[in-house]
């Protein structure tokens, strides 16, 4: 009996020392924050990028649609997951940040999830399912290859898992691709069979577009015209304290800046305005 007690004591001591080597459990999320990142756990973003919807120019129709959808969501009414696609630098990500700034006081929260972390969506959903806040999972610059595990995780979260999506969660994603996956010309030639032995190549195409179709609201973005680009430049120049006369003079410089960058986008306009205003001051 004494030998058994000694053995149990040694075993208990060993377990205690092993527990000290285990990593501590992650701390609970700071639910006072309005924005989070997923880094194996929910990490609060201490200084979220605040953008006013009124500062986003040239995308009025898209702004109206995403603002209306988000307002329905925070009001507890039916709303859709949103896919924002199109030209780079035209304000897709900024619109998502803008609705956070507008509706944060009404309980809206944003969780940024990288493409490679989408396999953790079920864990994220479990964390926020019983919270009173309304959460948008934000996936920026999203695209997939067919073999990536996050692809099926996102499909299930949007629509298709046996577990229902909580009513306090929506997914907003931006992408330069409407269908989120690379498509090849040969995939449209259903009557031609390649060397890979695909019997129903048309069904492969259907699989690739099925993900984007699970987003209820599609918002498309297009390159800005020259006048739209210049209007955005002038708007940002005014916001940065440049007077009206100087802002008008800057128009020619703004066109040269866009020519050097090979793009007339809202991002390029913002970068020009910062450069010009900095030199003026």
C-alpha positions, 0 to 999 in steps of 0.5 A, a space after each residue: 500500500 505504501 509503495 502504491 501511495 508513493 507511486 501515485 504521489 510521484 505520478 501527481 508530481 509529474 503531472 503538475 510539472 507537465 502542466 507547467 510546460 503547457 501553454 496558457 489558454 488564450 485570453 478572452 477577446 476584448 469585446 469592447 473593441 469594434 474590430 478584430 483580427 483572427 490570429 489563432 484567436 480573436 485579437 482586438 484591433 486597437 486603432 482601426 482604420 476609420 473611414 467616413 462613407 461621405 469621403 468615398 466618391 464615385 461609388 454612390 450606387 455601391 455605397 447606397 447598396 452596402 449601407 442599406 444592407 448593413 443597416 438592415 443587419 444591425 436592425 435585426 432584419 434580413 440581410 445578405 452576405 456581400 461580394 465586392 468585385 472589380 477594379 483595384 483601388 476603387 474603394 471596395 475595402 474602404 466601403 466595408 471600413 466605412 460601414 463599420 465606422 457608421 454603425 459601430 455605435 449600433 453594435 456592429 463589429 468587424 472580424 478580419 480573416 485572412 484567406 489562409 485562416 478561413 478553415 477556422 470559420 467554424 471556431 469563429 462562429 462558435 465564439 460569437 454566436 451568443 454575443 449581442 453584437 452584430 458581426 461582419 467577417 471581412 475577407 479582403 482580396 479573396 481568391 482561391 485555388 481549387 485545392 485550398 481548404 479555406 474554399 470549402 470552409 467558406 462555402 459551408 459558412 455561407 450556405 451548406 453546412 449542417 450547422 446554421 449560420 447565426 443571425 448575428 453574422 454576415 460575410 463581406 468579401 472583396 476580390 478582383 475576380 467575380 468567381 473567386 477562382 481562376 477559370 480557363 477557356 477550355 472549361 467552357 468547351 464541354 464537348 471537348 475532353 482533355 487529357 485529364 479524363 474529366 467526363 463532365 467538364 461543365 460541372 467543374 465550371 459550375 463548382 467554380 462559380 457556386 461559391 460566388 453565387 452564395 453571396 446574396 449581394 454582388 457589388 461591381 466596381 469599375 475604373 474611374 473616368 478622368 473627371 471622376 478621378 479629378 473630383 476625388 483628388 480635389 475632395 481629398 485635397 480639401 480634406 487635407 487642408 489645401 485651399 480651393 485655388 491650389 486644389 484647382 491648380 493641382 489638377 494637371 499634376 494629378 493627371 501626371 501622377 495617374 499617368 505615372 501610376 498607370 491607374 486612375 483610382 481612388 487609391 491613386 487619388 488619395 496618394 496624390 493628395 497626400 503628396 501634394 498637401 505635404 509639399 504645400 505645407 
